[in-house]
């Protein structure tokens, strides 16, 4: 099979490898499309703290079952995506399906070998999530990043008629915004440093967009809506936390999504936060139920995430795909590979 092998940071090859064997409790799937994530870029460049080399990277995909064990409930031809987080299976978090709280959980294609930048992938039966035909055909490889947005909104308890502020309009920021609107948010305001993202926001029907920062951003938000009920902060630094504390209504919530860098600390604007009794909530990864809920939302035609896909490359041209994504970050949201 054709696969991208990452031998060590910055050293990868596209080569022919044997089709993986499905072990006990595993299925063999054929990858139809795979998405490139910021976590994949971190793994390729050697800045991911959880990457293990060598490995085939990739953890966002749509796939078809090729071989499944008897009694698994799956048969060849079933259409699926893969929940890539694998827990220890023995801790309280795993018992409660909170894989993201497992102290030793790993992500297939980052901390575990055998990711989806390949023609075939072996994974556990428990990692599969069924996809209805229309979700598979149109949105299959987008389910994983959308599930992050689902988890973010569930952590923030997004409610109907609320006003939501979203920092960052990359794949996860847009996923968060789309799901917030699908959950009934009355108005969603987007903030990004790239002016070119305004056109992207408009393709999704978001007209409230700005590249302002600091006091100018606070003024813009107050002019638009007065105050916001919920912030989904995909940037997460001292500046975004400070703005959030100023523009949240009393009792408001901010979900901190951005991945910490090293021993990064945040300065909490204590006075505003205390006076308003604000809630700052951390969101990390997702759980399998976020995939299930995302698939159901897509099947209901609640929203169309198609414009997230900005380019598609054959797997054999993964080098060109990576260069396009990294040289034009303001243009690309989700770049896909087709094995």
Buried (B, 14 or more C-beta within 10 A) or exposed (E): BBBBBBEEBEEBEBEEBEBBEBEEEBBBBBBBBBBBBBBBBBBBEEEBEEBEBEBBBBBBBBBBBBBBBEEBEBEEEBBBBBBBBBBEEEBEBBEEEBBBBBEEBBBBBBBBBBBBBBBBBBBBBBBBBBBEEEBBEBBBBBBBBBBBBBBBBBBBEBBEEBBBBBBBBBBBBBBBBBBBBBBEBEBBBBBBEEEEBBEBBEEBEBEBBBBBBEEEBBEBBEEBBEBBBBBBBBBBBEBBBBBBBBBBBEEBBBBBBBBEEEEEEBEBBEEBBEEBEBBBBEBEBBBBBBBBBBBEBBBEEBBEBEBBBBBEBEBEBBEEBBEBBBEEBEBBBBBBBBB
